[in-house]
Amino acid sequence: MMEASSGSGAQRPIPRRSHKKSKTGCRTCKVRKIKCDERRPLCRNCERHYTNLATCDFDDQDPTYSSASSSSTTSAQTRPAESSGQARARGAQSASPQRQQQRLTRLAVRPASPVGRQAEPLPPTQIPATIASGRLDPFDARPASQEPAPSVDALMAHYLTTLAYRSFPFYASRPLIEIWWPFVRADDVLFHVVLLLSGLDREHLQQQHDSVHSRHLLDQCLSLLNARILTPEGMNDGTLVAIASLAAMEHDRGNMRALDMHLEGLKRVVELRGGLDAIRATNSMAANVVFWCAMVSINEPMLLPVSYGDNDKDVDWLNNPDTANLLTHDGSEKDLREFGVDVPTANILHEVQRLSRTYTATVNYGAPEEAATILSYLCSVLERLLQMSRSPAKDSPIPSLSQSCRLAGCLHVFTPMSGYFPDPTLMLHQLVRDLKSSLTHMIRAVGTRSHLLLWLLSVGGITAHKMPERGWFVGHLVVVITDLGILNWPAMRRHLIQLAFHDNFCDENFGLLWKEVRARQELLDLTPVQPLVEWCDDALRTGPCTS
C-alpha cells in the first residue's frame, strides 16, 4: 500500500504557482516582455540592465538619466499625474528622444574601409530631437506598412543610428539628415526601400544573408513601386530616389539583371522629368542621391545613365553669389598652371581646392540649406572630373600631367565617401590603376623633383590601401621626398594643404601613409640623386672626362 501510494504521489502534477501580473509597469519592461516589479522611481530590471538610467518611463513618469541635471530630475519627479493618453501624447516629445540618446551612447560608426572618415562614436545629440521623437512614436504619422510595428521601429532605429551615418551623403551629418528623413517618411515607396536597406545591412552585420524577412521586404517594395508607376505620382522625387536606391542595392548584391532593369527605368523617368538638372532645381537632395547611386551602380563614367550635363555648360560656382560666401578659403593654394597643368584642369582643381576647405565644416555644422548646396557643388565637380578623365588634354606640355591631375582629383573627391553605401570601391580601384599608368609616363618625362608629385602620389597611395598598387605609390614617394629633402610630416603636410587636402577626413590617413613612407626610406637608406640636367651642366663646365 505504501509503495502504491508513493508511486501515485510521484505522478501527481505540480500545480503552477500563482503570481500577480503587472499592468502598470514601466514601458521598457513591456517592450522587453519581462515582468516589472513596479518599483519607483527605478524598477529592479532597469536598474540591472541600464547603467545610466535614473528613473523608468512609467505612464505618468518620463525616464531620466544619471547624467542629467538635478533640475530636470526634480522636474520629472514632481510633475503631477496625468492620464495615460496625455502621457502617450507627451511621449512623442520627451520619452522617445531620451531613449534615442541612450541607444546612441552605446553605438559607434565604423567605416567598412580604412580609407575615408575615421571611425568615431556618435554623440547623444547627433540625431535631431524632432527626427528621433518621430521615428519611434507610434502616434506620429508615417506610411502604412504590412510589417509589424515592432519590426518597423527596429529597422528605423537601425537606419537612423547606424546605416544613415554609413551612407552617402549623410555620414556624421546632422544638417543633411534633417532634410532627408522627413522626405523619406513622406513617401511610402521610399520609406519601405529604406526599411529594406536597413534590414539588409543589419543582416550583413549579423552575418546573415538572404533571409525570408528581407525577401518579403523586397517583394513589398517592388509591389509598391509597380503600383506607384501606374499613378500620377509615378514620376515624383520619392519614386526616383527609391529606384536609384534599389539599383545601388542590387549593385552591392551583384544582381546584374535587376541592376540593369532599375537603371533603365531610372533613365526613362529622369528623361520624362526633363533631366537631372531640372530635378536639381526643385529638389537638390533627391537629384544628388539619384546621381550618386546611378554613378556607383554603372561604375563607368562614360556610361552614366543620368547626369547633370554640367560638363557641357559654363558652371561657375566660385563667382555665383549664392555659393561664393560658402566657398571661403585662406588664399594659400597653389596655381596649378605654374606646374604646367592645362587651363580646364587647373580651373576645376581650383574648385576642388575650395571644396576641400569648406565641405567638412559645412556638411557637419552648417545650416541644412548650406549643406545641400555644398553637396550639389561636390556632385557637379565630380561629374565634370569623371568626364574630363576620359578625354585627352590638348594644351599640356608635359605628357600625362593633366590626365594625372584629373584622375587624382576624382580620387580626392571620392575619398570621404569610400567604404560607405553605396560603396564606390570598384570604381576607385579602376581610377587608382589608371592614375598609376598615367603617373608612370609623367615621371619618366619630368623626373621626381616636383612638389605636385607629392599630392598625386599621396592621393593614389591612401586610396590604394590593401591594393598591390600601394607599394608602387609608397616606393615613388620615398624617392620624391628624398630628392626634395622633406624630412618630417609637418613639412609634407604644408605642401599637401597648398594643393588640396580634406583636413578632417584625410589627415590621419595621410599621416599613416607618411609613416609607411618614412619606414621604407630608412630601410632603403636612399640618398638624393643629382638631376640629369644639373649633371649635364656640370659636365659641360668641367669638360669631358679623360682616362
MARLUMRO-7434 format. One record per residue (C-alpha): residue in one letter; x, y, z. Coordinates in steps of 0.2 Angstrom, whole numbers, plus 5000, padded with zeros to 4 digits. Layout:
N
AXYZ;...
end
This chain:
547
M500050005000;M501450125004;E502350084988;A500750114978;S500450274987;S502150344985;G502050294966;S500450384963;G501150534973;A502650544962;Q501550564946;R500450694953;P500650864943;I501451004952;P500251154952;R500851324945;R501251454957;S500151604956;H500851774953;K500251944951;K500352014934;S501052184931;K499852304922;T500652474927;G502452434924;C503752534915;R503652544896;T505452474895;C504952314903;K503452294892;V504552314877;R505752184884;K504252074888;I504852044906;K503852074922;C504152244930;D504152254949;E503452424948;R504752494960;R504852684958;P505752784953;L506852644945;C506252464944;R507552324948;N507552264930;C508052434923;E509252464937;R510252304932;H510052324913;Y510452514911;T511952594920;N511452774917;L509552764920;A508952864935;T507052844933;C505952724922;D504752784909;F503052744918;D501452814910;D501452954922;Q503352974923;D504653004910;P506352924911;T507853024916;Y509752984916;S511053004929;S512053124918;A510553244918;S510553394929;S509653394946;S508453524940;S507753414926;T507753264938;T506753354950;S505553424937;A505253244931;Q504853184949;T503753324954;R502653334938;P500853304943;A500053144937;E499153144921;S498053024911;S498852884901;G498352964884;Q499153134889;A500753034894;R500752944877;A500553104868;R501853194878;G503053044875;A503153104857;Q504153254863;S505153184878;A505252994880;S505752944863;P507253074861;Q507953014878;R507852834873;Q508652884857;Q510052964866;Q510352814877;R510552704862;L511752824853;T512952824868;R513252644865;L513552644846;A515052684836;V515152714817;R516552604809;P516852634790;A516952474780;S518652534773;P520052624782;V520052754768;G518952904771;R518252974788;Q518952894803;A517852804815;E517152904829;P515752874842;L514152964838;P513753094851;P512053084860;T511453244851;Q511953184834;I510153154828;P509053304830;A507653284843;T506253314830;I506853164820;A507253054835;S505553084843;G504653044826;R505552884822;L504952784837;D503252864841;P501852764836;F500652914836;D501653004824;A501153004806;R502152884794;P501752774779;A500652624782;S501652454781;Q501252274781;E502752254793;P502352234811;A502652394821;P504052324832;S504952274816;V504752444808;D505352534823;A506852414824;L507352444806;M507052634808;A508152634824;H509552544815;Y509452654800;L509452814810;T510852764822;T511952664811;L511652644792;A511252834789;Y512952884795;R513752754784;S512852804768;F513052944755;P512953084759;F512353094777;Y513853014787;A514053114803;S512953254795;R511653324806;P511053464794;L510853344779;I509853214789;E508653354794;I508153374776;W508253194771;W507253104784;P505653204783;F505753174764;V505952984767;R504452974779;A503353074767;D503452944753;D502852764756;V503852684742;L505552764748;F505152734766;H504952544763;V506552544752;V507452624767;L506752484778;L507452364766;L509152434766;S509152444784;G508652264786;L509952204773;D511352304782;R510852234799;E510852054792;H512552094785;L513252144802;Q512551994809;Q513251884795;Q511551834789;H511151844771;D509551824760;S508351794774;V506551764772;H506151934780;S507252034768;R506551944753;H504751984760;L505352174761;L506052164744;D504452094737;Q503452234746;C504552364739;L504352304721;S502452294723;L502352464730;L503452534716;N502452444702;A500852514709;R501652694710;I502152694692;L500352674687;T499852834697;P500053014693;E501453014707;G502452884697;M503753014692;N503953114709;D505553134718;G505252994730;T505052874716;L506652924708;V507652904724;A506852744728;I507352674710;A509052734712;S509252664729;L508652494723;A509952504709;A511352534722;M510652394732;E510752274718;H512452334713;D513052284731;R512252114729;G512952084712;N511252054704;M511652124687;R509952084678;A508952184691;L510352324691;D510152344673;M508252344674;H508252484688;L509552594679;E508552584663;G506952634672;L507852774681;K508452844665;R506752844657;V505952934672;V507353064673;E507153104655;L505253124657;R505553244671;G506653354660;G508353294665;L509353284681;D509753464681;A507853514681;I507653404696;R509153484705;A508253654703;T506753594713;N507553464725;S509453464725;M509453324738;A508453204728;A509453244712;N511153214721;V510653054728;V510052994711;F511653044703;W512752964716;C511852794716;A511752794697;M513652834696;V514252704708;S513052574700;I513552594682;N515452604688;E515952684671;P516052874669;M515652874651;L514152774653;L513252874666;P511352844664;V510953014671;S511953164673;Y511853354676;G512653404660;D513753524669;N515253474658;D514453554643;K513953714652;D514953854659;V514653824678;D515453954689;W515153904707;L516554014713;N515854184706;N514054134710;P513354254724;D512354114731;T513853994734;A515354114734;N515154154753;L515153964757;L516753934747;T517954034758;H519753994759;D521454054766;G522154104749;S523653994751;E523353874737;K524453854723;D524053904705;L524253734696;R524653824679;E526353854687;F526653674686;G526153654668;V524353594670;D523153644656;V521953784659;P520253674661;T521153554673;A521853694683;N520153784684;I519253634690;L520653584703;H520553764709;E518753724713;V519253564722;Q520453664732;R519053774738;L517953624741;S519153544752;R519253694764;T517353704766;Y516553534763;T516853464781;A516353614791;T514853654781;V514153474779;N514453444798;Y514053604806;G513153724794;A511353754790;P510453624781;E510253734765;E512153774765;A512553584767;A511353544752;T512253674742;I513953614745;L513353434741;S512753494724;Y514353584721;L515353424725;C514253314714;S514453444700;V516353444702;L516453254702;E515453234687;R516553354677;L518153274683;L517553104678;Q517053164661;M518753254659;S519753104665;R519153014649;S519553144637;P521353194631;A522153354637;K522653464622;D523753614629;S524853524642;P526753524638;I527153384649;P526453214644;S525153144656;L525253284668;S523453354666;Q522753174665;S523653134681;C522953284690;R521153244684;L521253064690;A521953124707;G520653254708;C519253114706;L520153014720;H520253164731;V518453204730;F517953014732;T519052994747;P517753044760;M516452934753;S517452764751;G516852624762;Y515052694763;F513452644755;P513352634740;D515252594740;P516252664726;T517752554729;L517652464712;M517752624703;L519152694715;H520252534711;Q520052574692;L520452754695;V522052704705;R522652594691;D522352724678;L523252854689;K524752734691;S524852714672;S524752904669;L526052944683;T527252824676;H527352924659;M527353084669;I528853034680;R529852974665;A529553144657;V529853264672;G530853164685;T530453164703;R530953334709;S529153404709;H528053454723;L526553424713;L527053234713;L526853234732;W525053264731;L524753154716;L525653004723;S524953034741;V523153034734;G523452874725;G524352794740;I522952824753;T521652764740;A522652614736;H522552544754;K522652354753;M522952354735;P524552294726;E524752464719;R525052534737;G526852484737;W527152574720;F526552734726;V527552724743;G529152674733;H528952834722;L528552944737;V530152884745;V531152944730;V530253114729;I530453164747;T532253114747;D532653214731;L531553364738;G532353354756;I530753334765;L531153264782;N529653274793;W527753264792;P527353444795;A528453494780;M527553364770;R525853424776;R526153604771;H526453554753;L524853454753;I523753584760;Q524353714747;L523653594733;A522153514741;F521853424757;H520253364766;D520953414783;N519653324794;F519453174783;C521153134777;D522353204790;E522553034799;N522652934783;F523953044775;G524953044792;L524952854792;L525552854774;W526952964779;K527552844792;E527552704780;V528552804768;R529752854781;A530052674787;R530352624769;Q531552764767;E532552724782;L532552544776;L533252584759;D534452724765;L534252824749;T535252974746;P534753124735;V535153104716;Q535853254706;P534653294692;L535253244675;V535153424669;E536253484683;W537453344679;C537553384661;D537853574665;D539253524677;A540053404664;L539953544651;R540853664663;T542253544668;G542453464650;P542453284645;C543253154656;T544953084651;S545652924657;
end
